[in-house]
Amino acid sequence: MNVQQSMMTEALRRWRIIPVIVINEPKDAIPLAAALLSGGLPIAEITLRTPGAADALRRITREHPEMFAGAGTVLNVRQAEQARRAGAHFVVSPGLNRSVVDYCLEQDVPVYPGVATASEIEAALEMGLSLLKLWPIATLGGVEYLKLLSGPFVGVEFNPSGGLTSASFESYLTLNNVVAVGGSWMAPADLIAARQFDRIRDAVRDTVTRVAALERGKRRQAEAIPPVSAVGAPR
């Protein structure tokens, strides 16, 4: 893992949420970024699904360099190049494209390709990757599928996305093989198009607050477990 990949992965471990953004108008990029930051989340995956997406990404990386703004739905090397030129901090693809992965690794751009099967996970491991997008998780089997994968794939971690909602994302963050989850529930395309940035900010803030509470609970639970040396010790 190169330095950039490691730094980006640590940011994902810290924030645990990846807003998946579909944006049509580049002029909405800066107020959107401001809403995310105001809500407490400096991460955004700008999907390259619209003609204005690359320009929107470029505006965010220039105006808000403190954000970890990346490109999603990267399907080929041309789009990976486009993302890099726009200043993407990371690249996400829905599938496992060797050409895209190789290009990103050569250019020191953190890359998280999508996988869905054991064979694809094995192929990604051969490429030197151990943190992968798992997509579309809602139709693959959800939390139970991730639990099953933890058996044979020790040390492999995932950023599941695809069908996650405000009601379901927390259950994924309790799993040891999940680093972060991706979803559009905080900033759906219709709210962006309607310029409802206050509502986006509030949804982000609610999500960040819930993640923080979840992490506090996990720490308290860990602190309550006695050290191994104390188990069975004579009284």
N, C-alpha and C positions, 0 to 999 in steps of 0.2 A: 504494500500500500504506500503510495507516494504521500508527500507532506500535505498537499492540497486535499487529497482524498481523506486523509486522517483528520484534518482540521474541520472539514465539512461534516464528516461523520460525528465528530464530537459535538458540533452545533446541533445536529439532529438528536443526539442523546440528551442534550441540555433542554431543548424546547419540545421535542416529542410530537410536534404537530406540523404537518405540511399542508398549507392551504393550496388547493388545486384550483387554478384560476383560468377561466375562459373569458377573454376580454376582446371586445370588438374595436373599441375606439382608443387609440394611443393616448388621447388627451385625458382619459380616465385613469391612466397609470399612476400619476403622482398622487392624486387624492386617494386612490386605492391603497397605495403604499403607506400614506399617512394614516389611514384608518387601521391598517394592520399593526403599524408601529404603536399607535395610540392605544390599541387594544392589548399591547404587550407581546406581540409576536413578530420577530424580525426575519421571517422566512416566507417565501412565496415561490410556488412552481407555476410559471407562466406557460401554459400549454400552447404549442405552435399549431393551433387548430383554426386560427383566423388570420386574415391577411395583415392585420395590424399588430399581431402578437409580438413579433421580433422588435418592432419599434417601441412597443410598450415596455418590453424587457429592457431595452437600451435606455429608455428614459429613467427607469427605476434605478438601474445600476449607476447611472451618472448622477442623479439627484440624491440618491440615498445609498451611498457606498457602504453604509453600516448594515444594510440588509443582505441577507443570504438569498439573493434572487436567482433562480435557476430556470431552465427551460424543460418543459415536459412535452410528451407526445413527439419525441424526436425519433423519426422513422428511418432516417438515412444519414449518410455522411454529410451531404449538402446541408441538411438542417443542423447537424452538429456544428459545422463550420459557422453557420449563421448564428447559432447560439453563442459560440465562443466570441465572435466579433461583436455581439451585443453585450458582452461582459458577463455572461452567465457564470454563476458560482458553482453550478452543478448541472448535470444533464440526466434526465429520466426518460426512459423509453418503455413503451408498453410490452415489448418483447425483447428477446435476446438476439441482437444483431451484432455479429462478430466485428463487422466493419466499423460500426459506431463505437463499440467498446474499444477497439484498437486505436481508433482516431483519438478518442478522449484520453486514453492512457498516454499516448504519445505526446499530446498537448498539455498534459497535467491538468485536465479538467475532470473533477470528480464525476463518476458515472454510476448510476444505479439502474441497471436494465431490469426489465420485467421478466418474471418466470412464473410458471404455473404447474410444472411437473417435476418429478424427481430427476428425470433426464436433463431437463434444462438447468436445474440447480447444479448438477454434476458438471455440465458444460461450463457454467459460470465459474465454478471452482477452478476448473482447468485454466481459465483466463486470469486467475489470481484475485477474484472478487469473492467477498464473504458477506457483504451486506447488499441485499437485493430487494427490488420491488416485487411484491407478491400480488398479482392482479389477474382477474378481478376477484377479490377475496370473497365477496358475498356469494358468488356462485360456485366457488371452489370448495366451500365447506366451512368458511368462517373460522372461528376460534378453534373448533375441533380439528380442523385441517392443520392449523399451525401447531397444535399439540402433537399431532401425529408426526409432523416433520421434525420435531425436536428430537425424536428418537434416533433415526439414522444420520441426521445432519447436525451433529454436535458442533458448536462453534459457528454455525451459519446463522445469520440474523436477517430480519426482514423489515421492510416498510410496507405493510399491507395497505391496499387501497382498492377502490372499486365497490361502491355500494355502502360505504360507511356513512353513518349519520350521527347527529348530536346524541341520539339515544343509544348508539351501539359502540362508539369509539373507545370508551373507557375499558370495556371488557378486553380489548386487544392489548391495551397498555399494561395489563397485569401479567402478561406472558413474558417469560425470560428471553425468548428469542425474537421479541419485537423491539425495535429501536424507536421508530416513529410511525405514525399513521398519516395517511393522506386522504383528503376529502374536500368537497366543495360546499359543505353545509354552512360554513361561516361566511363565505363570499360567493354565493351562486351567481350565475351569469345574469339573471334577471335583476338582481339588486344592483349589480355593477352598471348594467345598461340604464337603470332608472336613477343612477347616481345616489343611491341610498347608503351613503358611506357611514352615516351615524349608526344605522342598523348593523352594518358590517362590523364596525368598531365594537359595538355592544356584544355581538355574537362571538367575536374573537376574545374579548375580555372574559366572557362567561366560560369559554373553552379553556383559556389559560388558567383561570381560577380553579376549574375542576381538575385540570392536570396537576396543579400545585397541591391540591388537597389529596389527590391520589398518591403523589410522591411522598407527602408527609405521612400518610397512612402506612406506606410500604416501609419507611424508615422506622416508624414506631414498632411495626411488626418485627423487623429485623433486630431491633434493640431488645425486644422481649424474649428472643430465643437465647437460651443460655449457651455459652461457649462449649465446644465439644469436650474440652478437658473437664468441664464441670459436671457433665452428664455421668451419672453413676458413681460420682466421687463419694468416698466414705464420709459420713457425718460425724 
